[in-house]
Amino acid sequence: MSLCENILFDKRFNPKVKGNQVGNKASVAVVGGGLAGLVSAYLLAKNGHLAILIEKKSYPFHRVCGEYISNEAKDFLNREGLFPEKMSLPEINNFLFSDTLGNHVSIPLDLGGFGVSRYEFDHFLVKKAKEAGVELRTGIQVFDITFHEKENQFQLELSDGNVLTTDFVIGAFGKRSKLDKAMNRPFIVKRSPYIGVKYHVRTDFLRDTVALHNFEGGYCGINAIEEGKFNICYLGNRDQLREHGSLEEMERAILWQNPYLKTLFSESEFLLDRPEVINEINFEPKKPVEKHVLMAGDAAGLITPLCGNGMAMAIQSGKLASECIIQGGERGFIEKKYQEEWNNLFRRRLWVGRKVQLLFGTKNSSVLAGRLIKSLPRVAAIIVKNTHGKPF
């Protein structure tokens, strides 16, 4: 029987268990197997902690994501052996912007980045996590997370009927989850009009460029990923989808008003059997620590997609959450340290992203944004810098 199996109890919490620690190494449940969850679990296991990663789906699978990673994360990935060198990933160092009318402007990216699909990258990180000693539990949902003050431990209710008891929990369960509702997180009751849609295509586009094309009600990004493919991902409006009845009809009626998007959608070879879609994308502020759970990735705060560094932020927040646990100390100290460092790294970037988003997704605002980028490239560069961090 493994150490992880020793801390699984069927149906009931065992109050006699005072800790699942091996020496001074804590047991940690990482809920959610995206970038933040995989990175944090990998680092915890590598440093001798008992790391259990719980993911409701089975790898590999697609996610709605821009699939562009800012180079701020590249040094870390290389140091840890987490950069997938064998995939021959495209290097991206230019940005192309078009307003709703198709007027466009290009500028170089300061740090730049690279493109990689979540299907391949997450699967690659899963293998690395398992090699490091992470116990992976896929196809299992966490229904509820309860912290017991007296025992100083968490109890997790799992969909397979088991109850898991651990010393710490890292919440990496994404943009919107049933767990947010179970934990009564304030943002979950606020409705959002945004939907996210993703396609993989083969098309005629520059492989060193990430583009952001505006349409009335949203914006669409495209960039190269592995194997000569491209990722198309757009943020749209739920009401427009209802009005037109289907994604295809909405795209033809709304997105195709931008000639770049009309060409892209009408002349590309679409590779997925169906698009990946998510609803109710919410950019409301969230807390990095809730009910003693260290939130990481989108569960802690979602930056607007146009900023192009959500994946790098997820990686860094997973790194930060695991390091705070690895460094040790009383629970209150760990939580305070994580919250302070998370705010220092990300709070302003999220705020700037929400403000910058006001310049996109309508005719007048997107035309203004295009003129700003074209006539004041230094100002545009400053805005980009304020939504990105330094290499870590």
N, C-alpha and C positions, 0 to 999 in steps of 0.2 A: 504493500500500500504506500502511495506517495505521500509526501508531506501535505500536498494540497488536498488529497482525499481525506486526510486526518482532520481537516477543518470543515468538512461538509457534514451537515447534520440534516436528517430528514424531518422536515416540517417544523421543528422546534428549536429555539435558541437555547443553548446550554449555558446557564449562568455560572457554572463552575469553572468554565474555561476562562482563565484570566489573561491569556495572551497566546498568540501563535508565533511567538518570536523564537528565532534560532540564534542564541547568543544575544547580541543587540540588534539583530536584523529583523525588521518588521515584515509581517505579511501585508500585501497590498493588493486590493482588487481594482483593476483598471476596467471601467465600464465603457465599452466602445472601442472598436478596433480601427479607427481612422489614423491619420498621421500622428496626432497628439497622443492617442492611446498606445500605438505601436512603439513610438519613440520612448515614451515614459516607461513602458513595461520592459523594453529592451535594456535601458539604462539601469533600472532597478535590479533586474536579474543579473546583469553583468557585474553589479556591485554586491551580489550575494543575498539580495532580498528575495523573499518568496513572492513572486509576481504572478497573478492569475489574470489573464485578459479574457473578458467576456464580450463576445460579438454576436449580435442576433442573426447575422447572415453567415453564409459560408463562402470563403475565398476560392477563387478570385471573383470579384463582381464590380460592376460599374457604379460610379457615384456622380451626381451632378456637381461639377467642379470645373473651374477655369483651366486646370491642368498646366499651369505655369508657375514655376517656383523662382522667386527672386534669389539672386546669388548671395544674399545675406546669409542663407542657410548652407551654402555649398562647402565652406571650410569645415563646419561641424560635421556634415555628412561624410566628408572625406576622412576626417580624423577618426570617426567611429566605424569606418568601413561600411557606411550605409548609402554611399552613392553608387548607383547601378551603372558602372562604367561599361559593361558589356552591351548595354542597350544602344550605344551610339546616339545619345540624345542631342537634339538640335539646340544650338546656342542662340539665344534671342537677345539682340542688343538695340533694336529700333522699335519705336512706337508710332503707329498710324492711327489717326483719329478722323472720323467723318461725322458731320452733323446730319440731321434728318433729311436734308436735301441732297446729300452726297458730296458736299464740299469737303475737301480733305486737307490734312497737314501731317507731316511726319517730323519727329524729333528723335535724337538718339537717347537711349536709356543710360542713366549713370552707371548703376551696378549691373543692369541686365539680368538675365536669368536663363532658365532652360525649360523645355517642355517635356512632360512625361504623363502618360495616362495613369489615373488612379488604379485601374484594373491591373496594370503591370507593376506599378510602384508599391502599392499596398501589399501585393502578393510577395514581392521581393522582400519587403520589410518583415512580413510574417515569417519567412524562412530565417531571417537574421534573428528575430526574437526567439524563435524556437531553439536555434543553435545556442543562444545565450542562456537558455534554461527557463524561458517563460512557459507557463502552463496555459495552453490556448483552449478555450471552450467556445466553440462556434455553434450557431443554430440555437442559441439560448438567449432569452430575454431576461433582463432584470426588471421585475415588477415593482419593487419598492426597496428603498434604502433607509434603514433606521439606525440612528446612533444611540447607544445605551450609555448614559453618563456614568452609572455605577460601575459597569464592567469596563468602561473606556474602550469600547469596541463597536464595530458596525455589524449589523445583521442585514444580509441581502436575500430577498425572496426571489428565487429563480423560477423560470417557466417550466423546468423539468421536475419541479416539486421539491427540490432541495433548498436548504437554507445555508448560506455561506457566511461565516464569521471571520472578519479580518480586522487588522489594526488600523489600516488607512484605506480610503477610497479616493481614486482619481476619477472624476466624472468627465469622460471624453465622448459623450453620446450625441454630439453634433448640434445642428442648428435648432432642431425642434424634436422633442421626444416625449413619449408618454411619461417618462420619469420626471420631466419638468412639471407636468401636471400633478403627479403623485407627491412631489416635493413642494407644491404650491409656490412655484417661482413666479414673481409678479408679471414678467413679460408675457407669460403663456396665455393670459386672458385677453391680451390686446390683439385684435384681428389685424392681419396684414394683407394688402392687395397683391403682393409680389409672388410670382411663380418663377421657378428656375427650370430651364430646359437644356438638355445636352445631346449633341450628335457627334459621331466620328465620321469623317469624310476623307475622300481623296479629291484634291482640287488643285487648281493652279494658283498658288499664292507663295509669297516669300517665306522661306523657312527661318529667316533671322529676324522676323518682325512679328510683334503682337499687335493686333488691330482692335479698335473699339468703334463700332458703328452704331450710331444712334437711330432710334425710330420713336415715333410718338408713343410714350408710355414706358419706354425702357431702352436697353442698349444690349448689343451683342458683341461678344469677343471671339476672336479666332487666332489660333497659334498652332505651330507645328508640334507634334509629339513624335514618338518612336515609329519606326518602320514606314516612313514616308507618309504617315497619316496626319490629319489635322483635327483639332478639337474645336467645335463650335458650341458656345454656351451663351445663353441669353437670359436676361432678367426681364420678364414680361408682366402683364397686368391681368389679374384674374377676371376682372369685369370685361375686358376685351375678348378673353377666351369664351366667356359665357355668351357674349353678343354674337360671336361668329360660329360657335358650336363645335369647333375642332381646332387643333393646333395648326393643321395645314391651311385651313381657311383663314385663321387669324394671321398666320405668317404672310399669306398672299395679300391680304387686305391692309395689314399694318406694316410689317417689316419690309415688304417689297417696295414701299414708298421711297426707301433709301436705295438708289440704284446699285450701290455696292452689295447690299443684302439680296437684292433681286438676282443679280448675277451669281452670287455665292450659292443661294438656295436652288436656283434653276439649272446650274451647270456643274454641280458637284455630284460625286458618287457617294451616296449615303451607305454606311457600312453596318450600322447596328440594325437589328431586327425591328426595334422600336426605340423612340427617344427615351432618355431618362428624364423624369419629371418630379419636381418636389413643389409642394404648396406652402403657403403661409411663411415665406421667408421674412424673418423679423430682425430689424436692425436696432431694436431697443437696447439700451444699456443693460448689462447683466452683472452680477457680482462674481468675482473669481473664487470666493469661498462661500458656500451655502450649506448650513446644517452640518458643518465640519467636513464637507466634501470639497476637495481641491478641484475646481473646474478648469478644464484645459481645452484648447482649440475653440471651435465655434460654441461649445457649451459655456465658455466664459465670456464670449463676446464676438460678434460677427462683423468683420469689416466689409464695407461695400465692395462688390466684385470688381468694380472699375479700377480699384487701387492695385490689383494684381499681385498682392503678397499675402493672401489668406493662408496659403499652404505653408509659406515660410513661418508665419506667425504660429500656426498650429504646431509645427516642429519645435519652435523655440519654447512655446508654453509647455509642451510635453517634457522637454529638457528641464525647464525650470521647476515644474512640479516634482519630478523625480529627484532632482538635486536637493530640494528642500527636505524631502524625506530622508535621503541618503545622509545628509549632513547631521540629522538627528536633533534631539531636544524634546522638550515637552510639547504636547499637541498645540497648545496656545501659541507657543513660540514659532512652530512650523507654519501654522496658519497665518500668523501676522507677517512673517517673513515672505511667504508666498504672495500674499495680497499686496504688500508694499512693492515687491519687485515686479509683480505683474502690472500694477498700475504705472510704475515708472517706465516700463517697456511699451505698454500697449494703450493705455487709456487715452492719451492725446492722439495717437494715430487713429483710433476708432472715431474720436470726435471729429477730427479733420476729414475723415472719410465720409461721415454723415453730411458734413457741410459741402464737400466737393460734389456729392451726389446731386445736390440741387442744381448743378450746372448741366445735368445730363437728362435725357429722356423726354424732352419737349423741343419743338422747333426753335422757339426763341432762345431758350437757355443753351441748347447745343450749338446754335450759330454763334452765340456770345462766347462759349467755351472755345470753339474753333478759332475765332478771331483772337482771343487771348493767347492761345498757344502759338499762333502764327506771328503775332506782333510783339509779344512779350515772352519769348522762349525762356528767359531767365526766371520769370515769375512761375511759369509752368514747371520748370525744373525744381524750384523751391517747394511747390505744392507736392510734387512727386516725392521729394526728399522727406517731407513731413508725414507722408503716409508709409514710409519705409524705415526700417531700422538699420543699424550698422551690422556688418558681418559679425557673427558670434561663433 
